């Protein structure tokens, strides 16, 4: 049975999306980036980021992924 992908977080640019996905992947959590709007890709080419990028994870790993982001944020605020 294929995993159902669930929204973990929305970020505002490609750099932030890559950082979040890198953190998730380093913990063994697969992630997928999707544009929040069908025009986002076109708008990015034309003039930069216009809409959020959604970070999705498998539903069965959603809680683990949320906990990881919370832990990372708390560590950064240290």
DSSP file (Angstrom, degrees, kcal/mol; ACC not computed):
  #  RESIDUE AA STRUCTURE BP1 BP2  ACC     N-H-->O    O-->H-N    N-H-->O    O-->H-N    TCO  KAPPA ALPHA  PHI   PSI    X-CA   Y-CA   Z-CA
    1    1 A X              0   0    0      0, 0.0     2,-0.1     0, 0.0     0, 0.0   0.000 360.0 360.0 360.0 130.6    0.0    0.0    0.0
    2    2 A X        -     0   0    0      1,-0.1     2,-0.1     0, 0.0     0, 0.0  -0.401 360.0-103.5 -74.0 147.0    1.4    3.4   -1.0
    3    3 A X        -     0   0    0     -2,-0.1     2,-0.5     1,-0.1    -1,-0.1  -0.412  25.3-129.1 -68.2 143.3    2.0    6.1    1.6
    4    4 A X        -     0   0    0     -2,-0.1    55,-3.4     2,-0.0     2,-0.4  -0.833  25.7-135.8 -87.1 129.5   -0.5    8.9    1.9
    5    5 A X  E     -A   58   0A   0     -2,-0.5     2,-0.3    53,-0.2    53,-0.2  -0.737  22.2-167.2 -92.5 136.9    1.5   12.2    1.8
    6    6 A X  E     -A   57   0A   0     51,-3.2    51,-2.4    -2,-0.4     2,-0.3  -0.909  28.1-100.8-125.1 149.8    0.5   14.9    4.3
    7    7 A X  E     +A   56   0A   0     -2,-0.3    49,-0.2    49,-0.2     3,-0.1  -0.527  36.6 172.5 -69.6 125.3    1.4   18.6    4.6
    8    8 A X  E     -     0   0A   0     47,-3.2     2,-0.3     1,-0.4    -1,-0.2   0.837  62.3 -25.9 -95.5 -50.3    4.1   19.2    7.2
    9    9 A X  E     -A   55   0A   0     46,-1.2    46,-3.0     2,-0.0     2,-0.4  -0.986  50.5-126.1-161.2 156.4    4.9   22.8    6.7
   10   10 A X  E     -A   54   0A   0     -2,-0.3     2,-0.2    44,-0.2    44,-0.2  -0.956  28.6-170.5-110.5 134.8    4.8   25.6    4.2
   11   11 A X  E     -A   53   0A   0     42,-2.8    42,-2.7    -2,-0.4     3,-0.1  -0.743  23.8-129.9-120.5 170.0    8.0   27.6    3.6
   12   12 A X  S    S+     0   0    0     -2,-0.2     2,-0.3    40,-0.2    37,-0.1   0.457  77.0  16.5-108.3  -1.4    8.6   30.7    1.6
   13   13 A X  S  > S-     0   0    0     40,-0.1     4,-2.1     1,-0.1     5,-0.1  -0.986  76.3-100.5-161.1 170.0   11.5   30.0   -0.7
   14   14 A X  H  > S+     0   0    0     -2,-0.3     4,-2.5     1,-0.2     5,-0.2   0.837 116.6  56.0 -64.5 -34.9   13.6   27.2   -2.2
   15   15 A X  H  > S+     0   0    0      2,-0.2     4,-2.2     1,-0.2    -1,-0.2   0.942 109.7  45.2 -64.7 -47.0   16.5   27.6    0.2
   16   16 A X  H  > S+     0   0    0      1,-0.2     4,-2.4     2,-0.2    -2,-0.2   0.900 112.8  52.1 -62.7 -40.5   14.2   27.1    3.2
   17   17 A X  H  X S+     0   0    0     -4,-2.1     4,-2.6     1,-0.2    -2,-0.2   0.911 110.0  48.6 -61.8 -42.9   12.6   24.2    1.5
   18   18 A X  H  X S+     0   0    0     -4,-2.5     4,-2.3     2,-0.2    -1,-0.2   0.873 110.7  50.9 -66.4 -36.8   16.0   22.6    0.8
   19   19 A X  H  X S+     0   0    0     -4,-2.2     4,-2.2     2,-0.2    -2,-0.2   0.933 112.5  45.5 -65.2 -45.7   17.0   23.1    4.5
   20   20 A X  H  X S+     0   0    0     -4,-2.4     4,-2.5     1,-0.2    -2,-0.2   0.938 115.3  46.8 -63.8 -46.7   13.8   21.5    5.8
   21   21 A X  H  X S+     0   0    0     -4,-2.6     4,-3.0     1,-0.2     5,-0.2   0.884 110.6  53.2 -64.4 -37.6   14.0   18.6    3.4
   22   22 A X  H  X S+     0   0    0     -4,-2.3     4,-2.0    -5,-0.2    -1,-0.2   0.912 109.9  47.7 -62.7 -42.4   17.7   18.1    4.2
   23   23 A X  H  X S+     0   0    0     -4,-2.2     4,-0.8     2,-0.2    -2,-0.2   0.934 114.6  46.3 -62.4 -46.7   17.0   17.9    7.9
   24   24 A X  H ><>S+     0   0    0     -4,-2.5     5,-2.7     1,-0.2     3,-1.0   0.936 113.1  48.4 -61.7 -47.6   14.1   15.4    7.3
   25   25 A X  H ><5S+     0   0    0     -4,-3.0     3,-1.6     1,-0.3    -1,-0.2   0.844 104.6  59.2 -65.4 -33.5   16.2   13.2    4.9
   26   26 A X  H 3<5S+     0   0    0     -4,-2.0    -1,-0.3     1,-0.3    -2,-0.2   0.749 106.9  49.2 -66.5 -21.2   19.1   13.1    7.4
   27   27 A X  T <<5S-     0   0    0     -3,-1.0    -1,-0.3    -4,-0.8    -2,-0.2   0.294 125.7-103.6 -97.2   7.9   16.7   11.6    9.9
   28   28 A X  T < 5S+     0   0    0     -3,-1.6     2,-0.6     1,-0.2    -3,-0.2   0.674  79.5 133.5  81.1  17.2   15.5    9.0    7.3
   29   29 A X      < -     0   0    0     -5,-2.7    -1,-0.2    -6,-0.2    -2,-0.2  -0.895  50.3-139.0-103.5 115.2   12.2   10.8    6.7
   30   30 A X        -     0   0    0     -2,-0.6    28,-0.5    -3,-0.1     2,-0.3  -0.391  24.8-172.6 -68.4 149.5   11.4   11.1    3.0
   31   31 A X  E     -B   57   0A   0     26,-0.1     2,-0.4    -2,-0.1    26,-0.2  -0.952  15.3-155.3-141.1 162.5    9.9   14.4    1.9
   32   32 A X  E     -B   56   0A   0     24,-2.0    24,-3.0    -2,-0.3     2,-0.5  -0.998  11.7-142.4-138.6 138.3    8.4   16.0   -1.2
   33   33 A X  E     +B   55   0A   0     -2,-0.4     2,-0.4    22,-0.2    22,-0.2  -0.873  23.3 174.4-103.0 133.9    8.2   19.6   -2.2
   34   34 A X  E     -B   54   0A   0     20,-2.4    20,-3.6    -2,-0.5     2,-0.2  -0.995  33.6-112.5-136.5 144.7    5.1   20.9   -4.0
   35   35 A X  E     -B   53   0A   0     -2,-0.4    18,-0.2    18,-0.2    17,-0.1  -0.514  19.6-137.4 -71.8 142.5    4.1   24.4   -5.0
   36   36 A X  S    S+     0   0    0     16,-2.3     2,-0.3    -2,-0.2    -1,-0.1   0.619  89.5  33.5 -76.6 -11.5    1.1   25.7   -3.1
   37   37 A X  S >  S-     0   0    0     15,-0.3     3,-1.5     1,-0.1     4,-0.4  -0.992  81.6-122.5-143.3 147.2   -0.4   27.1   -6.3
   38   38 A X  T 3  S+     0   0    0     -2,-0.3     4,-0.3     1,-0.3     3,-0.2   0.737 112.2  52.3 -64.0 -21.7   -0.3   25.9   -9.9
   39   39 A X  T 3> S+     0   0    0      1,-0.2     4,-2.8     2,-0.1    -1,-0.3   0.503  81.2  94.8 -91.0  -4.4    1.3   29.2  -11.0
   40   40 A X  H <> S+     0   0    0     -3,-1.5     4,-2.5     1,-0.2    10,-0.2   0.910  82.9  50.1 -56.9 -47.3    4.1   29.2   -8.5
   41   41 A X  H  > S+     0   0    0     -4,-0.4     4,-1.6    -3,-0.2    -1,-0.2   0.916 113.9  45.3 -58.5 -44.6    6.6   27.5  -10.8
   42   42 A X  H  > S+     0   0    0     -4,-0.3     4,-2.1     1,-0.2    -1,-0.2   0.909 113.0  50.2 -65.5 -42.2    5.9   30.0  -13.6
   43   43 A X  H  X>S+     0   0    0     -4,-2.8     4,-3.2     1,-0.2     5,-0.6   0.863 106.6  55.8 -65.7 -35.1    6.0   33.0  -11.2
   44   44 A X  H  X5S+     0   0    0     -4,-2.5     4,-1.1    -5,-0.2    -1,-0.2   0.895 109.7  46.3 -63.5 -39.8    9.3   31.8   -9.8
   45   45 A X  H  <5S+     0   0    0     -4,-1.6    -2,-0.2    -5,-0.2    -1,-0.2   0.898 117.2  44.3 -67.8 -41.0   10.8   31.9  -13.3
   46   46 A X  H  <5S-     0   0    0     -4,-2.1    -2,-0.2     2,-0.2    -3,-0.2   0.937 140.2 -18.7 -72.8 -48.2    9.3   35.3  -14.1
   47   47 A X  H  <5S-     0   0    0     -4,-3.2    -3,-0.2     1,-0.5     2,-0.2   0.292  98.2 -82.2-152.9  20.4   10.1   37.2  -11.0
   48   48 A X  S  <<S-     0   0    0     -4,-1.1    -1,-0.5    -5,-0.6     2,-0.2  -0.534  79.2 -13.4 106.1-174.4   10.9   35.2   -7.9
   49   49 A X        +     0   0    0     -2,-0.2     3,-0.1     1,-0.2    -8,-0.1  -0.447  52.9 163.3 -69.5 128.0    8.9   33.4   -5.2
   50   50 A X        +     0   0    0      1,-0.2     2,-0.3    -2,-0.2    -1,-0.2   0.652  63.1  26.4-114.6 -28.4    5.2   34.3   -5.3
   51   51 A X  S    S-     0   0    0    -11,-0.1    -1,-0.2   -14,-0.1   -14,-0.0  -0.868  88.4 -86.7-134.7 165.2    3.6   31.5   -3.2
   52   52 A X        -     0   0    0     -2,-0.3   -16,-2.3    -3,-0.1     2,-0.5  -0.244  31.6-129.1 -69.7 159.2    4.6   29.1   -0.5
   53   53 A X  E     -AB  11  35A   0    -42,-2.7   -42,-2.8   -18,-0.2     2,-0.4  -0.952  22.4-138.8-107.2 128.7    6.3   25.7   -1.1
   54   54 A X  E     -AB  10  34A   0    -20,-3.6   -20,-2.4    -2,-0.5     2,-0.6  -0.739   6.3-150.7 -91.1 133.7    4.6   22.9    0.7
   55   55 A X  E     -AB   9  33A   0    -46,-3.0   -47,-3.2    -2,-0.4   -46,-1.2  -0.923  18.7-168.5-103.2 120.6    6.7   20.2    2.4
   56   56 A X  E     -AB   7  32A   0    -24,-3.0   -24,-2.0    -2,-0.6     2,-0.3  -0.844   8.5-178.6-111.7 145.7    5.0   16.8    2.4
   57   57 A X  E     -AB   6  31A   0    -51,-2.4   -51,-3.2    -2,-0.3   -26,-0.1  -0.931  42.9 -80.2-133.9 159.8    5.9   13.7    4.3
   58   58 A X  E >   -A    5   0A   0    -28,-0.5     3,-2.0    -2,-0.3     4,-0.4  -0.361  41.7-123.1 -59.5 139.7    4.4   10.2    4.5
   59   59 A X  G >  S+     0   0    0    -55,-3.4     3,-1.4     1,-0.3     4,-0.4   0.857 110.4  59.4 -53.5 -39.5    1.4   10.2    6.9
   60   60 A X  G 3  S+     0   0    0      1,-0.3    -1,-0.3   -56,-0.2     4,-0.2   0.680 111.7  41.1 -67.1 -16.1    2.9    7.5    9.0
   61   61 A X  G <> S+     0   0    0     -3,-2.0     4,-2.5     1,-0.1    -1,-0.3   0.287  83.9 103.6-111.2   7.9    6.0    9.7    9.7
   62   62 A X  H <> S+     0   0    0     -3,-1.4     4,-2.6    -4,-0.4     5,-0.2   0.919  82.1  46.0 -61.0 -47.5    4.1   13.0   10.2
   63   63 A X  H  > S+     0   0    0     -4,-0.4     4,-2.7     1,-0.2    -1,-0.2   0.921 113.5  49.6 -62.8 -43.6    4.4   13.1   14.0
   64   64 A X  H  > S+     0   0    0      1,-0.2     4,-2.1     2,-0.2    -1,-0.2   0.906 112.1  48.9 -61.2 -41.6    8.1   12.2   13.9
   65   65 A X  H  X S+     0   0    0     -4,-2.5     4,-2.2     2,-0.2    -2,-0.2   0.910 111.3  49.0 -65.7 -42.8    8.7   14.9   11.3
   66   66 A X  H  X S+     0   0    0     -4,-2.6     4,-2.5     1,-0.2    -2,-0.2   0.931 111.0  50.1 -61.4 -45.6    6.9   17.5   13.4
   67   67 A X  H  X S+     0   0    0     -4,-2.7     4,-2.5     1,-0.2    -1,-0.2   0.886 109.2  52.3 -60.7 -39.0    8.8   16.6   16.5
   68   68 A X  H  X S+     0   0    0     -4,-2.1     4,-2.4     2,-0.2    -1,-0.2   0.918 110.3  47.2 -63.7 -44.4   12.1   16.9   14.5
   69   69 A X  H  X S+     0   0    0     -4,-2.2     4,-2.4     2,-0.2    -2,-0.2   0.903 112.4  49.7 -64.9 -40.6   11.2   20.4   13.3
   70   70 A X  H  X S+     0   0    0     -4,-2.5     4,-2.6     2,-0.2    -2,-0.2   0.929 112.0  48.4 -62.5 -44.6   10.2   21.5   16.8
   71   71 A X  H  X S+     0   0    0     -4,-2.5     4,-2.3     1,-0.2    -2,-0.2   0.903 111.9  49.1 -62.0 -42.6   13.5   20.1   18.2
   72   72 A X  H  X S+     0   0    0     -4,-2.4     4,-2.0     2,-0.2    -1,-0.2   0.899 111.8  48.9 -65.0 -40.7   15.5   21.8   15.5
   73   73 A X  H  X S+     0   0    0     -4,-2.4     4,-1.9     2,-0.2    -2,-0.2   0.923 111.8  48.5 -65.6 -44.2   13.7   25.1   16.2
   74   74 A X  H  X S+     0   0    0     -4,-2.6     4,-1.2     1,-0.2    -2,-0.2   0.886 111.6  50.6 -63.1 -38.4   14.3   24.9   19.9
   75   75 A X  H  < S+     0   0    0     -4,-2.3    -1,-0.2     1,-0.2    -2,-0.2   0.868 109.9  49.8 -66.1 -36.8   17.9   24.1   19.3
   76   76 A X  H  < S+     0   0    0     -4,-2.0    -1,-0.2     1,-0.2    -2,-0.2   0.832 112.6  46.1 -71.0 -32.5   18.4   27.1   17.1
   77   77 A X  H  <        0   0    0     -4,-1.9    -1,-0.2     1,-0.2    -2,-0.2   0.694 360.0 360.0 -81.1 -18.5   16.8   29.4   19.6
   78   78 A X     <        0   0    0     -4,-1.2    -1,-0.2    -5,-0.2    -3,-0.1   0.327 360.0 360.0   7.3 360.0   18.9   27.8   22.3
